[in-house]
Amino acid sequence: MRPDEDPGDSFTQVAALNGAGDEGTGSANAPAVSMERGRDVLVRAVKTLPGGPGVYRMLSRKGEPLYVGKARNLKKRVYTYTQLAKLPYRIQRMVAETASLEVVTTHTEVEALLLESNLVKRLMPRYNVQLRDDKSFPYILLTGDHDFPRIMKHRGAHTQPGDYYGPFASAGAVNRTITALEKAFLLRSCTDHVFAARSRPCLMYHIKRCSAPCVDYISKEDYAKLVQQARDFLSGRSQEIQRELQEAMQDASDRLDFESAAIYRDRVRALAHIQSHQDINVAGVHDADVIALHQEAGQTCIQVFFFRAGRNYGNRAYFPGHDRTLEPGEILASFLAQFYDNKPVPRLLLLSHAPDDRELLAEALAERAQAKVEIHVPQRGDKRKLVDHALTNAREALARHLSESNSQRRLLEGLAEHLGLEQAPERIEVYDNSHTRGSEPYGAMIVAGPEGFRKNQYRKFKIRTTRKLAEETEGAAPHKNGESTAAPGDDYAMMREVLTRRFQRAMKEDPDNQSGQWPDLVLVDGGRGQLNTALEVFADLGISDVPMVGVAKGPDRDAGRERIFLPERQPMLLNKDDPVLYFIQRLRDEAHRFAIGTHRAGRGKARLRSALDDVPGIGAKRKRALLLHFGSAKAVAAAGLADLEAVEGISKTVARKVYDHFHSAA
């Protein structure tokens, strides 16, 4: 099997636990019995396992992945788990929970390593090292599908023609670099549509950040020279480009063309600004990632610095989840395999610790990069200074993380004390709605816990049970899903729908809360009415063990005078200086921010819709052709059949469909 294939159906279940588990037996030797049963599963599996490379997956009684591992020899590797006396306590616990084993064979151990990293990222087994934050990195793109290329920020797959430079550690780093490059090379950043519609130069030209190719203030040949200079600069030839501009500035000055000399001077200053903030002078470090690991209090911070074309593109801190007993080499090896699963690999990795299976990891990364990859742990010299600098950043980031975690834990404990909860909540869900006079209504859910906001678990809900006022006035038909409609702007109905959809799904997919996705506390934005609505939903669903709280804004929406509503209790007012009140405000404000952002995005998308979207057979290209030809959807609707047939890309059949759509009712 290839490592890029979906392994879901390729796993072979080689052993399974028969009979009931040990839960609820009350026996003093239940853990020992469970461990023996788990060992028996593996013993039976070993008898049928091949002696070649592959990936194995240990599953619990509920079929959840406990651990994903790779092996050069599957038979020997799984056999080691049957020697209970030689296993650390963490692995003994894992064996005790194992009810079945699934394996997939690969051609080589490198393929097994690549497949293992892919599965760990996708399944997130709790006994593996988990890379929790795996957002994509932004790049700078110089487009290649236009006579006047555009410079822009890009995320995602590199499918658009052009040259990509990066990765950058943050959007801020990209934006600052693009601003400096616009000043240095006067390249356009506008979209192709805006470019084609310009009749006079925009503000970017007047503030000296564009050469205005849209109105022919620069020729195609001269603009191409600017683009090539930008490519050379981003590829590492910064000193040569700077010398060329300095010579051009001096030449213009000698010719007494002081206006041109001033333009070159500003461009040189822009380049110098980038170089002063990004350039490094370390021999042998052209394209490299510097990765340092620091551990403290059972937690780990891994700091990654990106160096491309001899330039520092920023850094990012990661806090992988793992067992407290794991060694740095094992953590780093698992982190690297997962980190580069969907990212380009540089030729050189400078590490603070030697990862486990170093040579195998280098071979796997080289296969992914289609080039030789060197994994180096420098001990002295300039390269070691880079690693030490990354280590310092990792140490400081982990100290901040631990401090924030401790502070967050104290706030959660204070919240539990004020609300009368048995223990500090590990997962808080906050709900809010947003709409504009009933139009484009959305519900939003945010999640918070001991580590802060869990943004990868936020959810948005497009409200289905409300209609636009115009539709209701005209007697709109019932919803296609058979749901009852509610008046636009009915916050109670929106809250009822959001909570019903959220917890119906939770009851269906995880009724026993095995995945930890049920909240320990639900907070709704609103007063007694919203709280009662939420309680009604829970009563209808038969949920009785999830605490519920409503938070209402104070008089005149005054922050600091919020009232806390609890079931069957009088509203609570916290002291304005109480840190728990600030914490509740932060939760409420974050839900409000996310709800408003979701609504605005939906509203903006709705505004882009036109009458053409409802015409069958009209896709994006045909819609664009019609709008460019007629100028508006209204003009398309009023056009005659012959006019529609005259549009480039519109066949007679399609023209007839468009014409009939707008004129059939007449």
N, C-alpha and C positions, 0 to 999 in steps of 0.2 A: 504493500500500500504506500502511496505517496503521502508526504506530510501535509500537503495542501488539500487533500481530499477530506470530505466530511466523514469522520470515523463512526458516526452514530450507528449505522447498521453493520459496520465491519467487525464490531466486538463480538467475540464468542463467549458465552457464559459457560464456564467450565466447572463450576461448583456452586451449590446453593444450600442454604441452611433449611432443614426440614423441621417442622414442628414449631411450637410457640416459643416466644422469647422468654427472657427472665424477668421482664417488668412485672412488678407487683407480687413477686413470690414471697418477699419478706424473709427469704433465707439468708443467713449470715454468710454463707459461702457462695452467694449468687454471683459476685464478680468472678470468682475462680471458675465456676461452672460456665459462665458466659465466655471466659477466655478459652476454656477448653473447647467449647463449641466452635468458636471462631477459628481455633487452631485446626479442628477437624475439617472445617471447610477448606482451609488451605492445604491440608495434607491430601485430601481427595483431589484437589486441583493439581497439585504437583505431579500426580501420576499421569496426567494427560497433557501436561504442558510441553511444548517443543523446547529444544535446547538452543534456539536462535534468538536474535534480537527482537524486541517488540515493546509494547506498552501494556501495562496492566492497570486495572481500575478496581478498587475495593469498594463494595457497596454495602450500605446498611440494610436492615430488615425492610425499611420503607423504600428501598431502591435509590437512596440518595448517595452520591459519590462521597466517600470518605477520603480517598487518597488516589492520586494518579502518579504512577512511576514508570520509568523506562529501565530497560535492562539489556545488557549485551547477551545474557543467557537467561531467558525467562524462567526456566526450570530451577536453576541455581538461586536466582534472586528471590523467588517466592519461597523457596525452601528455607531461606534464612529467617523468614517470619514464623516458621514453625518451631524454632529454637527459643522458646519463651524466656528461659533463664538468661539468655544472652542479650535480650532486647531491653532498651531503656523503657522507663515507665510510660512515656508518651506513646511509644509504638505498641506496648502491651495493651493500652487502652484502645488503640485503633484495631488491633487484632480482635479484642473482645467484642467490638461493635460490628465486625465484618460478618455479613451473612452470605455474600456471594462474591465471586471474582470473575471479571471479564477481561479478556486479552485480545490484542490485535497484533499480528506479527508484521514486521517490516523487513526490508532488504538489508538495511545496515543500522548500526547503532546511532549514526548521525540522524537518519530518518526518525528513529525512535525518539531522540531528544527533541527534534523539531515538533513532532506530533504531541509529545508530552507537554511542551510549553503552550501549544495551541489549546489543548484540552484543559489545562489548569486555568488559563485565562477565561475560558468559556464556562466551565463548570464550577470553578472556585471551591474545590474540596477543602474542608476545614483543616485537614492535617497537612496541606501543602502551604508553602510560602505564597502569599497572595499579593499581587500588585493591584492595590485598590484604585489608585488614580492613574488611568491610562488614556488621558485625553490626547488627541492629535495635536501636533505642533504646527504653527503657522509658517509659511514660506513667503518669500518674495518671488513673484512671477513676472517675467517680461514676456508678454504674449507674442506668439509667432504666427497668428492668423490674420494679420492686418498690415496694411502698408505703413501705418504709423503705430508701432507697438506701444502697448500700454503697460505701465508699471502698477502693480497691485498686490494686495495681501491675498494669500490663498491658503485654504485649509482643505483637507480631504485628498482624494485620489488625484494623481497627476495625469489627468485625461485631457486637459486643454492643451493645445499646441503652444510651445514656448519653452523658455529656460527657467528652471526653478532653482532658488538659492535659499539655503537654510539647512536644518531647521533652526528657528529662533525659539527661545525658551518661553516667550510670552508675546501676546498681541501688542503690548506696549513697546517692546523692543523692535518689533517689525514696523510699527507706525512711526517711531522716531527715526528709524533708518530710512524709510521711504520718504519722509519729509526732507531729510538731509540730501537724499539722492535727487529729489525733485529740484532742490536748489542748486545742486552740483551739475546736473545733466539736463534740466529743463524738459523732462519727459512728462507726457500727459498721464493723468490718472482717471480721467472720465471714462464712462462706458462708451461702447461703440454707438449706441443709440443717441446719446447726448452729443457725441462727436459729430455724427452725421447731421444733427439738427441745428448746429451752431451757425449763426450768421455774423457774429462778432465775438471777439475774445472774451473769455470769462474772467472772474476775479483771479484765478490762479496765474494768469498771464500778468496781470497788473501788480501782483505781489512777487513777481519774478520767480515763480515756481513752475512755469510751463512756457514753451516756445510758441504756443498757439498754432500748431499744424492744422487745426480744424478750419482756420480761415486763411491758410496759405501764407502765414507770416514766415514760414521756413520751408525750404524745399524738401522733397522726399530724400534727396541725397544727403543734405546737411543733417536732417533728422536721423538718418541711418547712422551717420558718424557719431552722433550723441548716444544712440542706442549701443553701438559697438564699444564706446568708451565705458558706458555703464556696465556692459558685460565683462569687459576687461577688469574693471575695478572690483566687481563682485567675485571675479575668478582669482583674485590675488595680485593683480598688477597695479596696485594702488599707487606705489611710488612712481612708476612710469607715467601714469595718467596725470599725477600731480605735477610732474616736471613738464609735461606737454602743456598743461594749462598755464603754468608759470611762464613758460617761454612765449606762449600766445599773449599773455598779459603784458609782458615786457615789449613784445613786438608792437602791440597796439599803442602802448605808451610812447614808444619811439616815433610812431607815425602821428603822434598827437591826437589819436583817436581815444580820448579819455573815457568816452561813454562805453566803448567796447572793453577797454581796460578795466573799468569798474565792474562790468559783468563778469569778466574772468576772475577778478579779485574775489567777488562774492562766491563764485563757484569753488575757488581754491579754499576759501574759508570753510565752506560746507564740507569739503573732503577732509580738511584738517580736523574738523569737529568729530567726524566719524572715526578717524584714525586715533584721535586722542582717547576715545572712549572704548574702542574695540580692538585695536591692533595689539598683537603680542609679538615678542621677539625671542622665540625659543626655537633653536635649531631642531629640525626634524618634526616639528608640530605644525602641520599644514591643515590637514583634516583629521581631527581626533575628538574623542569624547573622554573627558576626565571624570572618573566615577570614584567617589570615596564613601566609605561606610563607617558610621559611628554607632556604638551601642551603649545604652545606659538604662538602668531600671527595667530590664527585660524588653525594651523597645529599641527599634532601629531606625535611623535616618540614613538614606542614601542620597547623596548630592550628585547631580549630573551637570557638568559644564560642557557646552557645545563650542568647539573651535572649528571654523570652516574658513578656508582660504587664508589662514594665518590671522583670523579675526575671531574675537570672542562674541558669540551670539547669545550669551546669557546662560542662566542656570536655573534648575528646578529641583526642589526637594521632594523626596518620596518617603512614605512611612509604611512599608509593607507589613501585612499581617502575618504572624508566624508564631510558632511555639517558642516560649522563652528560653528553652534549652538549646536551640539551634546555634551552631557555630557560624562565624562570619563567612567562611568559605562556601558553606552550603546555601546560605541566604543569598549571597552575591551571585552564585551560579544560577540559581532559580530566577533571580531578578533579571539577569542579563538575557536569559532565554526568553522570558516573557516580554521584556521591554522591547527587544528588537524583533518581536514576532510580526509587527506591522510597521516597522520604521526602517529607513535606510541605515546600513551599518557602515561607519567610517573605516578607513584602513587601519587605524590605530586606536586601541583602547588603553588608557593609562589608569590603573586601578590601585587602590590603597591596600587591598588584600588579594591574595591569590585565590581564585575561585576553585571549587571542586571540579574535577574532570576538565581541567584547563585546556588540554590539547583537543579533547573531543568538542568542547564548546567552541574553540577557535575554528575547528573544521566545520562545525554546523553553521556558524556565522559566516564563514567564507562561502559556503554553499548558498546561503541566502543572499549574500552581497555579490556573488559571482566574481569575487576577487579575493586575494589573500588578505586575511585579517590578523593583525598581531595583537596579542593580549600581553601587556607589559606591566610589571609592578616595579617601578623605578625606586632605587634605594638612595640615590644621591643626584646632585646636579639640578639643572633648571627644570627638568621634567618632574623631579621629586618636589620641587617648590610648588609646581602647579597642583600636584596631588595634595600637598600639605595645606595649600590655600582652600582646596575643596573640602578637606577634612575639617578645617576650622569652620567653614560654613555649615557643614553637616552637624558639628557639635553645637553650634549656636542655634541652628534650626530645631534640633531635638530638644534643647533646653527650653526654647519658646513653646514647642509643642507640648512638653510635659507640664509646663507652667499653665498653659491654657487648659489642658486636660484636667489638672487638679482644680483650677478655678471653676471649670464647667461642672465637675463632679460636686463641688460645694454648692453651686447654684441648684443643681438637680436635687440634692438632699434638702436644701432649703425649700424648694418648691414642694417636695413630698411632705415636708413638715407642715407647711401652710395649708395644703389641700387635704391633709389627713390620709395620705397614701401609706401603704405598709412599707414600701421601700422606694428608693430613688428610681425614677423611670429610666429605662435604657433606650426606649424609642418613643418619641413624642411626635404625633401627627397633628398638623395645624391646617385648618380648612378655611378658605375664603372664596368669594365670588366676585366677578367684575363684569360690568356691561355698561353700555351707554343707552339709557332710556329703553332698556330691554333688548337692544340689538346686539348681535354677536356676543351672547352670554357665554362665559367660561367659568368653570370651577377650578380651583387649584389646591393641591396638597403639598406641603413641605414636610420634611422629616428632620428631626434633630435628636442628638444623643450625646453621650459623654465626650465624643470627639468633635462635637459641633454640628453644623449643618451637613446633612448627607445629600448633596445636590444631585448625585447620580440616582437617587431614589425619589426625587420630586416627580409629581404626576400632574398632568393637566386633563381637564374633562370638558369637552365641547357639549354644552347643554342641549339635550334633545327634546325636552318636554315643553319648552316655550317656543312661541312663534313670534315673528315680527308682527307689530300691531296691524300693519296693512293686510297681512295674510289672514289674520283672525277676523278683521272687519269684513273681508270678502268671503268669509266662510271657508277657510282652508280645510282640506280633507284631513282625517285623522292621520297621525304619524304612521309611517310605513311599518314600524315595529309594533304598532298597536298600543303605544304608550299614550297616556292621557296628556292633554296639553294644559298649559297653565298660562296665566296672563303674563305678558312681557314684563320683566322687572320684578317678578315674584321671587324674592330672595329665599323665602322659606321653601318654595318648590325646588329651587336650584339646589339648596343645601340637601333637601331630601333625596334628590336624584343622585348627587355626587356621592353621598354616604352610602346609598343603596348599591350603587354600582361598585364602589370600592370594596364593601364588606361582603357582598354576594360573591364577588370573585375570590376574596380571601377564604370564604367558607368552602368554596368549590375546590380551590387549588391547594389550600394548606389548612384544613380544618383543625389540626392538632398543633398548629404553630411550630412545626418542626424546623422551618427555615428562618424563624425569628423575624417574620415580616408583619406580625400583629403588633399594634401599638400597646404600650403600657399606659398611655394617656392620650386622649383626644381633646384638642382645644379648637373650638369654633369661634370665628370672629362674629360677635353679636351678643345680644343680651338674652333675656329669659325666653323670648320667642324662638330664636335660633337654637338655643339649648334644648327646649322642649321638642322642637322638630327633630333634632338629632336623637333624642331619647326615644321618640316614637319609632324612628327607623330601627334602632337597636332592639326595641321591644318586638317589632314585626319580624325581625330576623332571629330573635331568640338569643341575642347577645346580652349577657348580664355581668360579665367580668372585666369590662374595659371602662375605666373611669372617664368621665366626661366633664368638661369645663367650658363655660362661655366667657368671653372677655369683651365687655362693652366699653366704648370710648366714653370719656367723661363729658360733663356739660360743655357745650361749645367745642367738642372734640379736643378737650384740653388734655394733653399728655401728662401723666402723673396722677390723674384722678379716675383712672379706669376702675370699673367695678367688675369683680370676679363672681360669676354666677355658678353655683353648685347645685346639684339636684336636691330638692327638698330642704334647702337652707337659704337663709337670708344672704343677699349680696355682700361680698367681702370687699373692704377697702384697705389696701396695703399702705404703709407709710411711704411718703414720697421719696424718702432716702433709702428705702429697702432695696438691696441689690436684686432680690427676687422679682420685684416689680419691673426693674429695668430689663431683666431677663425675659419676662413675659412680653414686654413691649417689643423686644428684639424679635421674638418668635412671631408676634402678630404683624410687625412691620415687614418681616421677610416674606410672610405669606401674602401680605398685601402687595408687596413689590412684584412677587412672582405672578400673582393673579392679574395685576394690571398689565404687566409685560406680555402675558399670554393673550389677554384681550386685545391689546393694541396690535400684536402681530396678526391675530385673526381678523381684526378690523381692516388692517392694511391689505391683507390678502383679499378680503371681500371687495375692497374698493377696486382692486385690479380686475375683478370679474366684469364682464360685459355681456350684452345680449347675445354675442356670438358664442359664448360658452355653452349655450343651450341648443345650438344647432347641431344635429347629428352629423358626424363625418367631418367636423371642423376641428382639426388639431391645432397645435401651437404654430406650425409653419404657415398653414393656410390662414389662420387668424391674423398673423403678422402681415401676410401679403395683402389681405383685404384692408386692414387698418392703415397700412402705408399708402395704399392706393386711394382710399376714400377719406382718410383722415379721422374718422370716428365710426363707432358702431351705429350711431343714428343715421349717418350717411349711407352705410352699407344697407341698413334696413329700407331706406328710401330708394335705393338704386334699382334700375331696371334690369331685366334679364340679360340684355345685350351688354350692358355696362359690366355686369358681374363676369360674363364670359370673357371680357377683354382683359381681366386681371391676370398677370403672369402667374402661372402655377395653379390656376383654378380651371378645372375642366368643365365642359358643358354640363356633365352630370352633377358635379358639386355645385355649380352655379344654380342649377335648377333646384337643388335641395335648399340652398340659402334663400332663394327667391320664394319658394313655396312656404318656407318656415315663417317668413315675415308677412306673407300676403294671403295665406290660406284662410285666415279668419275674416278677411275683408269681404 
